[in-house]
Every structure is written in C-alpha cells, then in structure tokens.
Amino acid sequence: MSSDGEVIRSLRMATKISFADLTHTGQLVSANVIPLGIAMVASYAKKALGDEVEFQLFKYPEDYNQYLSHTTPRIAGFSLFAWNNHLSHEYARRLKAVAPETIVVFGGPNWPNDPPVQKTFLKKWYAADFCVEGEGEVAFVELYNILKDNEFNVDKIKRDRIKIPNTAYLTKDGEYVKGPILPRIEDLESVPSVFEAGLMDKFFDEHLMSIFQTSRGCPYQCTFCHDGASYFNKIRRVSDERVKREIDYIAARARAPDVYIADLNFGINEQDIRTAQYLAAKQEEVGWPKFVIIATSKNDKKRVLEISRILRGSVDPGGAVQSTDPEVLKAIKRTNLPMEALLEVARTAETDGAASVSEIILCLPGDSKRAYLKSVKDVLDTGFTLIRSYQFQLLAGTEAADQAARGKYKYITRFRVKPMNFGYYEFRGERFPSAEIEEICVANSTMTYQDYRDCREMSLTVEMFNNNGIFFDIVQFLSKQGILRSDFIFKILDLVHQNKILSKFYKDFAPEEESNLRESGDELRAFTLEPGVVEKYIKGEYGINEIYKYRAIAVFYHMAELHEVAYAAARELLREKGLLDERTEQYVNELQRFSLMRKEGLFDMNGLSRGEFHFDFVKLLDGNFASLPFDYHDPRGIEVEVYHTEKQKKTIMAYIDQFGDSLVGLGRILNRAHIASMHRSARYTGRTAERENRVRIAEPVEKARAIAGPTGGDQLEQY
C-alpha cells in the first residue's frame, strides 16, 4: 500500500508527453528538416504549463521506438503531413493497443476541409482521440487544460460532448464534435524560441537540415495550397533580434550544409532584407550556410532580387507561376508577376551567381495540353535555369481538393505510394511496414489522359536538358543568335527519340509511371501491406520517382548522350537559321567537348582532364559565357585542364554524406543541391599556364559565374 507521501509525489509528477514529427527512413531520410512545428507547440506549452508537463520530441522512428520501449507517455502527439500520416498512425494504434490510457493527438495540415470528410478521416485514422487544426500552440494548451480538468478521462469528455477549441473528435456512437476556431497568435514572440530552449539540440546531425521561421501567414489564396485559406491570410513576424539570435545558435551547431527558412513569402517585408544581410555576414564569418532555401514572395520583385544580390548565389530568386494561362490562374485564384518582371528575376540571377527558379503544376483545374506547353514555353523564355514541373497533388485541407472542386472540374485521379516515404519500422519488438499514399490528378474536363502523358514527356525533357543550368553555356550562345531557349528544349524533345539510349528512357517512362498508379487508394494500401512489397519499394523495384530516376541515370552515367542530343538540336536550329558557318560549327564542336569534360563523371574527383581548344574557354567560363566567343578565338590553340576545387570537393562530399550515392540518393542530390556549382572549374595548362592563371585571377570578370541554385519548392517532391 502506498503512503500518503508517495501519493502526493505521484500527483505532482510531470505529465509525460511525446511529440513525434516522424520521417520515413526506408531508403533515406525523407523529410530531412528538424521538427520545428512540434517544437514550437512544446515550447509554448512548457511556458504555459511549467513543470507539470515533461516533453520529449522525436523525428526518427528508430529513436521513437527506443523511447516507447521503456516509456509510456500520458499524451502522444503526432504531426500530420502527407509524408507521415500513415507512419504516425501505425505507431499510434500500436501504442493504444498496449496502453489504452495514452491519449493520442494528431495535428497538422493533412486535415480535410469538408466536415463530412473530416468525420470519415477520424473513422479511418481511428487511433487518434483528437485532431487539432490551425495553429497548435494555444490549441494544445487549451486541450491539455480540458483534459486535466476532466482527470484525463477521454470517455467523459466525449460523453459530455465538450467542445475543445480547434479540436475535433468522434464520440463512441460516432457523432462528430468540433470546437470553435481560436484567433491566430498575434505576437509570435509569445512562443519562446525553440532553439534557445534547447529543444532542437539533439536534431543537429548530418542528415537533418536546419529550419527557422521569421513570419507566419500568407496573403494569397491559391486553392491548391494549405495556406491559401483565409485563416492564414494575415502575416505575423518575430523581431530582428530574435532572428539573429536563432541564426547564431544554429550556425554554432548545424552539421548539414544548408538552411531552410520556413516563411511562405520570404522577401515580402523589409525585415527579410536584414535577415539576408545577417545570413550573408554569417557565411563570411563561419562558412555556413552553404545555401539558403526559401519560398520567395510572389509579388515583391525588388526585394527578392535584392536578397539574391546580398546572398551572392546562395539563394535562388524564384518566380513560381504554376501556370501562365489566364483561365487556369482564375480557377486557382492566383495572380503572378508580369512576364517582364519574371524576365528581370531570371536575368538578375545570372549576374548574382544564383539560379533562377520557377514552378509549374500540371493538370490544375482548367489546365489543358495547350495551356501547359504554353506555360513551359513562357517560363523557359524568361530564362529560368531551374523549372520544376509538379504534378497536381490533391492535398487534404485545400480548396482545390474539396468535393465542390472535384465535381466542377471532373478530376480523374490516381493513387501512388509517395516516393521515398516508406519503410519497415519497429514498435516494442514488432516489425511492421508503412507507406504513404497520395492522390494525383491525371486528367480533367479540359485535359485528356493522353494529353497528360504528352505533357509528362515535356516535364522529363525540361528536367534532363534545362534544369540546374546543365546546358547554360550553349543556351547563352543560341540566345545571342536569336534562338529561344524554348526552341532549344522543344527541338530536343523532337530529336531525343533518335538516340538509342535516351529514347529508351522515354519509352519506359510512361509504363513505369502507370505501373505505380492505382485507381483506388484502398486497393493500393492493401497491396503495400502484402508481405515483401515495401521491401521492393525500398530496393527501387516499385515506386521510385521516375523523373528522379531517369535524370540521375542520364546525368551521372550518360552525360555524353545528353550532350549528343543537345548539341544536335543546337546545330539543327542554327542550320535552320542559316547560321551554321565553319566558324560557328568549330565553336559548337569545341564547346561540346569542353562542356563534357567539365560535367561527365561529375562526382569523380580524382585526376585532371586536359584538352586543347581554339577558344579561350577559361575566360568564357569566368564571364558566364556572356560574351561572343569569337572575341576569344585563338588560332594557335589554348591548353586547358578542368578540375574540382577543394571547395567543390567538400560540397560534393557533404551531399553524399547527407543523401548517399545510391541511385535514389543521387536523384535526391540532383533535386536538392546546386549541381552546376559542382561542375568542374577550368584553368590554363602548358608552358605559360602559371603566368596566364596569375593574370586571370588578378583581372575582374564581367559577370559572376551562374550556378544552379537550390530547388525551393521541391520540398513537395511530388513531380
């Protein structure tokens, strides 16, 4: 029998709470950012509730399993995203089976809009006692206090149908109960810094990228985005001083090379300029971060360009359009920058040593083959060096995914396992599979399925032949001859089927994609639970992101074939314009050879490659190929060698450490890293090399070399 003192001590014991923002790790670390969201909720709750709560935060399933093997939390919270919904529920339902008294709380954006669909969601993901929507900090504290007032008796709360702010649940007889929505937090300073509270310390490793937030909210209403809801329309900010302290804290501890700013429109406010200036100073001081990944402001061109200049190639000035078709933009409630402004963004990036990044989404409401290809042409001709062509994913909680939109635009959808979001995991000795399933649109009332397939071929072509500035050198020359970038890419699509190796990529691309799609999400779920199926996803036999796959194979193993097709397209375009004279053909031939020397076997860092040319490619490269090459012609010949600098070697090794060198890992590096910054450098060799290299270093160049910048919106990884 317990003594009165032991009972009192027991009553005073802190309530054990676990928050898990889990990532899949079957192939690699999929959601590779530190768990900022759950940490903010925990930080606010700790401030409000003090010593009566004890939090443990988790990112890796392996760590969470280890914790659960010796601890049973009173409350188990799980983040709710498209990339971890099933994994979270698999842990939640197993935990409830062995510890029914544990209260399971879900919260996050993967929560539908329509109340009937919300009820269905709660039935499907039955282990969740409560689901919290909107901002979680105040809502969780309200939920905790109601639980405490009712002695953590969930059955009583549901029996009494107590309405909890921002929270929904089902009663035992299946009634749907939802509380009122709280106002959003006015003062973000009321949420203590998760960094200064020490909540992030255990997550600084070589896999997880650091992330911080200077503002919340988005003034835009895009229907395909979670944050397009009116709830999020007002922007709240933290102080400059707090941002600086958090950057200092991260810089002293971060092991991954890049940083992610979680703001939805970085550059929308003057404060963002000061944040960029502080990051640039930190780069000078400690060499971190290598690159800064942001979602740039949609309509604040001047600030976006200024941020690019300040960070000198470490950030990508973006101009996401999603579509340039007026009818599509109207359907998704989006307004883009004028094309003239987008052109300035792209051109400015070239001089800042950055990439310019844009995004297009295929098969949006009202989209058609004509509209999509016109969008691709428009964005190519603004000069963007990185164009992400995403598939339209129907995300829970977005207007475009609700029942009204489905009926209006007559979506035809398919279900697939989300690339890289699967694996085998353990709970107290039990091994189980998990895979996330997403729904994508493959046709609608204005786009047939065959049109969709034709557009996907263009998506593959843009990825292989345009992105990361892979052929920026020849594109610069073609531009000076009056040949558009879109003509180059469209010509490549015409010619690529003539190449024996690359044509097979296109031939296999469609059936591989189709083999991974199902008409029913339930059918696909049953398939993933069959013995050995997830193992085949891990090995890449099923479900690999096909564009990642073929781009990685082409870039790392068939660079010569890429050059063969690209330069054949360039010659044909020049010939059609009557511009392929002997001098031009000599330049194109030599540029093809020089380009291949720099880019073939990209991660082979041993040894040097040398060649003799009749154009000064060292100076042309230093000048970003901005000048006419004929001004650099030398009939005597110039000996050149290409090599990886020590900085390039360190960058390559850092990404290999982070993602590995498997085919999946290489695809992830192509998607996340600044590939053109890893293309080999060039210098003179031969008898006069020392003097010429010395003179070259001393002379200012006309423009900074353009590199391929971070991929920005590719965090969705749905294309």
C-alpha positions in Angstrom: 0.0 0.0 0.0 1.3 3.5 -1.0 2.0 6.0 1.8 0.3 9.4 1.7 3.7 11.0 0.8 4.1 8.7 -2.2 0.6 9.5 -3.4 1.3 13.3 -3.2 4.6 12.8 -5.0 2.8 10.8 -7.7 0.2 13.5 -8.1 3.0 16.1 -8.5 4.8 14.1 -11.2 5.0 15.8 -14.5 2.7 14.6 -17.2 4.8 12.7 -19.8 4.1 14.0 -23.3 5.7 12.8 -26.5 5.6 14.8 -29.7 6.6 12.9 -32.9 7.2 14.6 -36.3 8.2 11.3 -37.9 10.1 10.9 -41.2 10.4 7.8 -43.3 13.9 6.3 -43.4 13.4 3.2 -45.6 15.6 4.5 -48.4 17.0 7.6 -46.9 15.8 10.4 -44.5 12.8 11.6 -46.5 11.6 14.7 -44.6 15.1 15.9 -43.8 14.4 19.0 -41.7 14.5 19.4 -38.0 11.0 19.2 -36.4 10.3 23.0 -35.9 6.5 22.7 -35.8 6.1 20.3 -32.9 8.9 22.1 -31.1 7.0 25.4 -31.2 3.9 23.7 -29.7 6.1 22.2 -27.0 7.9 25.4 -26.3 4.7 27.4 -25.8 3.1 24.6 -23.7 6.1 24.5 -21.5 5.9 28.2 -20.9 2.2 28.0 -20.1 2.2 24.8 -18.1 5.6 24.8 -16.5 6.8 21.8 -14.5 3.5 19.9 -14.7 4.5 18.7 -18.2 7.6 16.9 -19.5 8.1 16.8 -23.2 10.2 14.5 -25.4 10.4 15.3 -29.2 11.2 12.8 -32.0 12.0 12.8 -35.7 13.4 9.4 -36.4 11.1 6.3 -35.9 14.1 4.4 -34.5 14.5 6.9 -31.7 10.8 7.0 -31.0 10.6 3.2 -30.8 13.5 3.2 -28.3 11.7 5.7 -26.2 8.4 3.7 -26.3 10.2 0.5 -25.3 10.7 1.9 -21.8 8.3 4.8 -21.5 4.5 5.1 -21.9 3.5 8.7 -22.4 0.3 10.1 -21.0 -0.2 12.1 -24.1 1.3 11.1 -27.5 1.1 13.9 -30.1 1.8 13.3 -33.8 2.3 15.8 -36.6 0.0 15.2 -39.6 1.6 15.7 -43.0 1.2 14.0 -46.4 4.6 12.4 -45.8 4.0 10.8 -42.4 0.3 10.3 -41.8 0.3 6.5 -42.1 3.5 6.1 -40.2 2.2 8.2 -37.4 -1.0 6.2 -37.2 0.9 2.9 -37.2 2.7 3.9 -34.1 -0.4 5.5 -32.6 -2.6 2.4 -33.0 0.1 0.1 -31.6 0.6 2.4 -28.7 -3.1 2.5 -28.0 -3.3 -1.3 -28.1 -0.8 -1.8 -25.3 -1.6 1.5 -23.4 -5.3 2.4 -23.9 -5.0 5.2 -21.3 -2.5 7.1 -23.5 -4.3 10.0 -25.2 -3.4 10.3 -28.9 -3.5 13.8 -30.5 -3.0 14.4 -34.2 -2.3 17.9 -35.6 -1.1 19.4 -38.8 -2.2 20.4 -42.4 -3.1 17.0 -43.7 -6.7 17.5 -42.4 -9.6 17.8 -44.9 -11.8 20.9 -45.2 -15.3 19.4 -45.5 -16.9 18.3 -42.2 -18.3 15.0 -43.7 -14.8 14.2 -45.0 -13.3 15.1 -41.6 -15.7 12.6 -40.0 -14.5 10.0 -42.5 -10.9 10.9 -41.7 -11.4 10.3 -38.0 -13.0 6.9 -38.7 -10.1 5.9 -41.0 -7.4 7.1 -38.6 -9.2 5.7 -35.6 -6.3 5.7 -33.1 -6.4 9.5 -32.8 -8.5 10.6 -29.8 -8.4 14.2 -31.0 -7.4 16.1 -34.1 -6.2 19.7 -33.8 -6.3 22.1 -36.8 -4.8 25.5 -37.3 -2.1 26.9 -35.1 -1.3 24.3 -32.5 0.3 26.3 -29.6 -2.7 27.8 -27.9 -5.0 25.0 -29.0 -2.8 22.3 -27.4 -2.7 24.2 -24.1 -6.5 24.5 -24.2 -6.8 20.8 -24.9 -4.4 19.9 -22.1 -6.3 22.0 -19.6 -9.6 20.5 -20.5 -8.1 17.0 -20.2 -6.7 17.9 -16.8 -10.0 19.4 -15.6 -11.6 16.1 -16.5 -8.9 14.0 -14.9 -7.6 12.9 -18.4 -10.8 10.9 -18.8 -11.4 10.9 -22.6 -14.5 8.9 -22.3 -16.1 11.5 -20.1 -15.1 14.4 -22.4 -16.6 12.6 -25.3 -19.7 11.5 -23.4 -20.3 15.1 -22.3 -19.5 16.3 -25.9 -17.3 19.1 -24.6 -16.3 21.4 -27.4 -12.5 21.9 -27.4 -11.1 24.9 -29.4 -9.5 24.0 -32.8 -10.2 20.3 -32.0 -12.4 17.6 -33.5 -13.3 14.1 -32.3 -15.8 11.3 -32.7 -17.9 10.1 -29.7 -18.3 6.4 -29.0 -21.5 6.3 -31.0 -19.8 8.0 -34.0 -21.1 11.6 -33.5 -18.7 14.2 -34.9 -17.9 17.0 -32.5 -15.8 20.1 -33.3 -14.9 23.1 -31.2 -14.7 26.7 -32.2 -11.6 28.0 -34.1 -9.4 30.3 -32.0 -7.9 33.5 -33.3 -4.4 33.1 -34.5 -1.5 34.2 -32.3 -1.0 38.0 -32.7 2.5 38.1 -31.1 4.9 35.3 -32.2 7.3 36.4 -29.5 4.9 34.8 -27.1 6.2 31.5 -28.4 9.6 31.0 -26.8 12.5 30.3 -29.2 12.8 26.5 -29.7 16.5 26.9 -30.2 17.2 29.0 -27.1 15.0 26.5 -25.1 17.4 23.7 -26.2 14.6 21.7 -27.9 16.5 21.4 -31.2 19.9 20.4 -29.9 19.5 16.6 -30.4 18.4 17.1 -34.1 21.6 18.8 -35.4 23.1 16.0 -37.4 24.4 15.4 -40.9 21.0 14.4 -42.3 18.6 17.0 -41.0 18.6 20.5 -42.4 18.1 23.3 -40.0 15.0 25.4 -40.4 13.8 28.6 -38.8 10.8 30.9 -39.2 10.7 34.7 -39.2 7.0 35.1 -40.2 3.7 33.1 -40.4 0.8 33.6 -42.8 0.2 34.2 -46.5 -1.9 37.0 -48.1 -2.6 34.9 -51.2 -5.5 32.4 -51.7 -4.1 29.7 -54.1 -6.6 26.9 -54.0 -4.0 24.1 -54.3 -2.1 25.2 -51.1 -2.9 24.6 -47.5 -2.1 28.2 -46.6 -4.5 29.7 -49.2 -7.3 29.5 -46.6 -8.5 32.8 -45.2 -7.4 31.7 -41.7 -3.8 32.2 -42.7 -4.1 35.5 -44.6 -2.5 37.8 -42.1 1.2 37.8 -41.6 2.8 37.8 -38.1 6.5 38.3 -37.5 9.2 37.9 -34.9 11.8 40.5 -34.1 15.1 41.1 -35.9 16.9 40.4 -32.6 15.3 37.0 -32.2 16.1 36.0 -35.8 19.7 37.0 -35.3 20.0 35.0 -32.0 18.5 31.9 -33.7 20.8 32.2 -36.7 23.8 32.4 -34.3 22.5 29.4 -32.3 22.1 27.3 -35.4 25.4 28.3 -37.0 27.3 27.2 -34.0 25.7 23.7 -34.1 24.5 22.8 -37.6 26.1 19.9 -39.4 24.1 19.8 -42.6 25.3 22.4 -45.1 22.1 24.3 -46.0 19.3 26.1 -44.1 15.6 26.4 -44.8 13.6 29.5 -44.0 10.0 28.4 -43.3 8.4 31.7 -44.3 5.8 31.3 -47.0 6.8 34.5 -48.8 10.4 35.4 -47.9 11.0 38.9 -49.3 7.5 40.3 -48.7 8.8 42.5 -45.9 11.7 44.9 -45.4 12.8 42.8 -42.4 13.7 40.0 -44.8 16.4 42.1 -46.3 18.0 42.4 -42.8 17.7 38.7 -42.3 19.5 38.1 -45.6 22.2 40.5 -44.6 22.8 38.7 -41.4 23.0 35.4 -43.1 25.5 36.7 -45.5 27.6 38.0 -42.7 27.4 34.6 -41.0 28.6 33.0 -44.2 31.6 35.2 -44.2 32.3 34.5 -40.5 31.9 30.7 -40.3 31.2 29.5 -43.8 27.6 28.5 -43.1 25.1 28.1 -44.6 26.3 27.0 -48.0 22.9 27.6 -49.5 19.6 29.1 -48.2 16.4 27.5 -49.3 13.3 29.8 -49.4 9.9 30.2 -50.9 10.2 33.7 -52.4 7.5 36.3 -52.2 5.1 36.1 -55.1 4.8 39.8 -56.0 7.8 41.6 -54.4 10.3 41.5 -57.2 12.6 44.2 -55.9 13.2 42.6 -52.5 13.6 39.2 -54.0 16.3 40.5 -56.3 18.0 42.4 -53.5 18.1 39.3 -51.3 19.7 37.4 -54.2 22.4 40.0 -54.5 23.0 40.1 -50.8 23.4 36.3 -50.6 25.6 36.1 -53.7 24.4 32.9 -55.3 23.4 31.1 -52.1 19.7 31.7 -52.6 17.5 31.3 -55.7 15.4 34.2 -56.8 12.2 32.5 -57.6 9.3 33.2 -59.9 6.9 30.4 -59.4 3.9 30.7 -61.8 2.1 27.3 -61.6 0.6 28.3 -64.9 0.6 31.3 -67.2 -2.8 30.6 -68.6 -5.4 33.2 -67.6 -8.2 30.7 -67.2 -6.1 28.4 -65.0 -5.0 31.2 -62.9 -8.5 32.4 -62.4 -9.6 28.8 -61.4 -6.8 28.5 -58.8 -7.2 32.2 -57.5 -3.7 33.1 -58.3 -2.0 36.3 -59.6 1.5 36.1 -61.0 4.1 38.7 -61.5 4.0 40.2 -65.1 6.2 38.3 -67.5 8.5 41.3 -67.8 9.2 41.2 -64.1 9.8 37.4 -64.2 12.3 38.1 -67.0 14.2 40.5 -64.8 14.3 38.0 -61.9 15.8 35.4 -64.2 18.3 37.8 -65.8 19.4 39.2 -62.4 20.1 35.7 -61.1 22.7 35.1 -63.8 24.7 38.1 -62.6 24.3 37.2 -58.9 25.8 33.8 -59.3 22.5 32.2 -58.5 19.9 30.1 -60.3 16.5 31.4 -61.2 13.8 29.0 -60.2 10.2 28.7 -61.3 7.4 26.1 -60.9 4.6 24.8 -63.0 1.9 22.4 -61.9 0.5 20.0 -64.4 -3.3 19.3 -64.7 -4.5 22.0 -62.4 -8.2 23.0 -62.6 -8.9 24.2 -66.1 -5.4 23.1 -67.4 -5.0 21.7 -71.0 -2.1 20.5 -73.1 -2.1 23.8 -74.9 -2.1 25.8 -71.7 0.6 23.6 -70.1 3.0 23.7 -73.0 2.5 27.5 -73.4 3.3 27.8 -69.7 6.5 25.8 -70.2 7.5 27.9 -73.2 6.8 31.2 -71.3 8.9 30.2 -68.3 11.7 28.8 -70.5 11.9 32.0 -72.5 12.2 34.2 -69.4 15.5 32.4 -68.8 14.8 30.4 -65.7 17.6 27.9 -65.2 15.5 25.6 -62.9 11.9 24.8 -63.7 10.1 22.3 -61.5 7.1 20.7 -63.2 5.0 19.3 -60.4 2.0 17.0 -60.6 -1.2 18.3 -59.1 -1.5 16.6 -55.8 -4.9 16.7 -54.1 -3.8 17.8 -50.6 -6.2 17.4 -47.7 -7.3 20.8 -46.4 -7.0 22.6 -49.7 -9.9 24.2 -51.6 -8.8 22.5 -54.9 -9.2 19.1 -53.3 -12.7 19.6 -51.8 -15.8 17.9 -53.1 -17.1 21.0 -54.9 -13.9 21.4 -57.0 -13.8 17.7 -57.8 -17.3 17.9 -59.2 -16.8 21.2 -61.1 -13.5 20.2 -62.9 -14.3 16.4 -63.2 -10.9 15.3 -62.0 -9.7 11.8 -62.9 -7.2 10.8 -60.2 -4.8 8.0 -59.4 -3.1 6.9 -56.2 0.5 6.1 -55.8 3.0 5.5 -53.0 4.7 8.8 -52.2 8.3 8.5 -53.4 10.8 7.8 -50.6 8.1 7.7 -48.0 8.0 4.1 -47.0 10.0 1.6 -44.9 10.0 -1.1 -42.2 9.8 0.1 -38.6 9.6 -1.4 -35.1 7.4 -1.0 -32.1 8.4 -2.9 -29.0 9.9 -5.7 -31.0 7.2 -5.9 -33.6 8.4 -5.1 -37.2 5.8 -3.5 -39.5 5.7 -1.9 -42.9 4.4 1.6 -43.6 4.0 3.6 -46.8 2.3 7.0 -47.5 -0.2 7.2 -50.3 -1.0 10.3 -52.3 -3.7 11.2 -54.9 -2.7 13.0 -58.1 -4.8 14.3 -61.0 -4.1 12.7 -64.4 -7.0 14.2 -66.4 -9.8 16.7 -66.0 -12.6 18.2 -68.1 -10.1 20.1 -70.2 -7.1 17.7 -70.4 -7.3 14.1 -71.6 -5.1 11.4 -70.2 -3.1 11.2 -73.4 -2.5 14.9 -73.2 -1.3 14.5 -69.7 1.1 11.8 -70.8 2.5 14.1 -73.6 3.0 16.8 -71.0 4.9 14.5 -68.8 7.4 13.8 -71.6 8.0 17.6 -71.7 8.4 17.6 -67.9 11.1 14.9 -68.2 12.8 16.8 -71.0 13.0 20.0 -69.0 14.4 18.2 -66.1 17.2 16.5 -68.1 18.1 19.2 -70.5 17.3 22.5 -68.8 17.5 22.3 -65.1 20.4 23.3 -63.0 21.9 25.1 -66.0 23.2 21.9 -67.4 23.5 23.4 -70.9 23.6 27.0 -69.9 26.8 27.6 -72.0 25.3 26.6 -75.3 21.9 28.2 -74.4 23.8 31.5 -73.9 25.3 31.2 -77.4 22.0 30.3 -79.0 20.4 33.3 -77.4 22.9 35.6 -79.0 21.9 34.1 -82.3 18.2 34.9 -81.7 17.3 31.3 -80.8 14.9 31.0 -77.9 15.5 28.6 -75.0 12.1 27.1 -75.6 13.0 26.4 -79.3 16.1 24.5 -78.0 14.1 22.4 -75.5 11.2 21.7 -77.9 13.7 20.7 -80.6 15.4 18.3 -78.1 12.1 16.6 -77.5 11.8 16.1 -81.2 15.3 14.6 -81.5 15.7 12.6 -78.3 13.8 9.6 -79.6 16.5 9.1 -82.2 19.1 8.5 -79.5 19.3 4.7 -78.8 19.9 5.1 -75.0 17.9 8.1 -74.2 14.9 7.1 -76.3 14.6 4.0 -74.1 14.2 6.3 -71.1 11.2 7.9 -72.8 9.8 4.6 -73.9 10.0 3.1 -70.4 8.9 6.3 -68.6 5.2 6.2 -69.2 4.6 2.4 -68.4 6.8 2.7 -65.3 4.7 5.6 -64.0 1.5 3.8 -64.9 2.6 0.6 -63.2 2.8 2.5 -59.9 -0.6 4.1 -60.1 -3.9 2.6 -58.8 -7.5 3.7 -59.3 -8.2 3.1 -55.6 -6.3 4.2 -52.5 -7.7 1.3 -50.6 -6.5 -1.2 -53.2 -3.0 0.3 -53.1 -3.0 0.3 -49.3 -3.8 -3.4 -49.3 -1.0 -4.0 -51.8 1.6 -2.2 -49.6 0.7 -4.4 -46.7 1.3 -7.7 -48.5 4.5 -9.5 -47.4 7.6 -8.2 -49.1 6.0 -5.4 -51.0 7.6 -2.5 -49.1 10.9 -4.2 -49.4 10.5 -3.9 -53.2 9.8 -0.2 -52.9 13.0 0.2 -50.8 15.0 -1.7 -53.4 13.6 0.6 -56.2 11.6 -2.2 -57.9 8.4 -0.3 -57.2 7.6 3.3 -56.7 10.8 5.1 -57.4 10.3 8.7 -58.6 10.6 8.1 -62.3 11.8 11.6 -63.2 14.4 11.5 -60.4 15.5 8.1 -61.6 16.0 8.9 -65.3 17.5 12.2 -64.7 20.0 10.7 -62.3 20.9 7.9 -64.7 21.3 10.4 -67.5 23.4 12.9 -65.6 25.7 10.5 -63.8 26.0 7.7 -66.4 25.0 9.1 -69.8 26.3 12.7 -69.9 27.8 12.0 -73.4 24.4 11.0 -74.8 22.8 14.2 -73.2 25.4 16.3 -75.0 24.9 14.4 -78.2 21.2 15.2 -78.3 21.5 18.7 -77.0 24.2 19.8 -79.5 22.5 18.1 -82.4 19.5 20.2 -81.5 21.7 23.3 -81.3 23.2 22.6 -84.7 19.9 22.0 -86.4 18.4 25.2 -85.0 21.5 27.2 -86.2 21.3 25.4 -89.6 17.6 26.3 -90.0 18.5 30.0 -89.5 21.4 29.8 -91.9 23.9 30.5 -89.1 26.0 27.3 -89.1 29.0 28.5 -90.9 32.5 27.0 -90.5 33.5 29.3 -87.6 30.3 28.7 -85.7 30.5 24.9 -86.2 34.0 24.9 -84.9 32.9 26.8 -81.7 29.9 24.5 -81.1 32.1 21.4 -81.6 34.7 22.6 -79.2 32.1 23.8 -76.6 30.5 20.4 -76.7 33.9 18.8 -75.9 34.8 21.4 -73.2 31.3 21.1 -71.6 31.5 17.3 -71.5 35.0 17.4 -69.8 33.5 19.6 -67.0 30.3 17.6 -66.4 31.0 13.9 -67.2 31.5 11.6 -64.2 30.6 14.6 -62.1 31.4 13.1 -58.7 34.7 11.5 -59.8 37.1 13.9 -58.0 40.3 12.1 -58.8 42.7 13.3 -61.5 42.5 16.1 -64.2 41.2 16.2 -67.7 43.1 18.3 -70.3 42.4 19.5 -73.8 43.4 22.0 -76.5 40.9 24.5 -77.8 40.9 27.4 -80.2 38.6 29.5 -78.0 39.5 30.8 -74.5 37.0 28.7 -72.5 38.7 29.7 -69.3 37.8 33.4 -69.8 34.4 32.5 -71.3 33.6 30.4 -68.2 34.8 33.2 -65.9 32.5 35.6 -67.8 29.5 33.2 -67.5 29.6 32.8 -71.3 28.1 36.2 -71.6 30.4 37.4 -74.4 30.6 36.4 -78.0 33.0 33.5 -78.2 34.6 34.8 -81.4 36.2 37.6 -79.5 38.1 34.8 -77.6 39.3 32.9 -80.7 43.0 31.9 -80.8 44.1 30.0 -83.9 47.3 28.9 -82.1 45.4 26.8 -79.6 44.9 27.1 -75.8 45.7 24.2 -73.5 43.1 23.9 -70.7 42.5 21.5 -67.8 39.4 21.0 -65.8 39.4 20.0 -62.1 37.4 20.1 -58.9 38.4 22.8 -56.5 38.8 21.9 -52.8 35.6 23.8 -52.1 33.7 21.8 -54.7 35.1 18.5 -53.3 33.9 19.4 -49.8 30.5 20.4 -51.2 30.1 17.1 -53.1 31.2 15.0 -50.0 28.8 16.9 -47.8 25.9 16.0 -50.1 27.0 12.4 -50.4 27.2 12.2 -46.6 23.7 13.6 -46.3 22.0 11.6 -49.1 24.3 8.7 -50.0 25.4 7.7 -53.5 22.7 5.2 -54.4 20.5 5.9 -57.4 17.8 7.3 -55.1 20.4 9.3 -53.2 21.9 10.7 -56.4 18.4 11.7 -57.6 17.8 13.5 -54.3 21.1 15.4 -54.6 20.1 16.5 -58.1 16.8 17.7 -56.7 18.2 19.4 -53.6 21.7 20.5 -54.4 23.3 23.2 -56.6 24.6 20.9 -59.3 26.2 23.5 -61.6 28.3 24.8 -58.7 29.9 21.3 -58.8 30.7 21.3 -62.5 34.5 21.3 -62.8 36.4 24.5 -62.8 38.9 25.3 -65.6 42.4 26.8 -65.7 45.2 27.1 -68.2 47.9 24.5 -68.6 51.0 24.1 -70.6 54.2 26.3 -70.8 52.6 29.7 -70.0 49.9 28.4 -67.6 51.4 29.8 -64.4 51.6 33.4 -65.8 48.2 33.2 -67.5 46.4 31.9 -64.4 48.0 34.6 -62.3 46.8 37.3 -64.8 43.4 35.7 -64.9 43.0 35.8 -61.1 44.0 39.4 -61.0 41.6 40.6 -63.7 38.0 41.3 -62.7 35.5 39.3 -64.7 32.5 40.9 -66.4 29.9 38.7 -64.6 29.9 36.2 -61.7 29.6 32.7 -62.9 26.0 31.5 -62.7 25.4 28.3 -60.7 22.3 26.3 -60.2 20.6 27.3 -57.1 18.5 25.4 -54.6 15.3 23.8 -55.7 13.0 25.7 -53.4 9.5 24.3 -53.9 10.8 20.8 -54.4 10.1 20.2 -50.7 6.8 18.9 -52.1 8.7 16.2 -54.1 5.6 15.2 -56.0 6.6 15.6 -59.6 
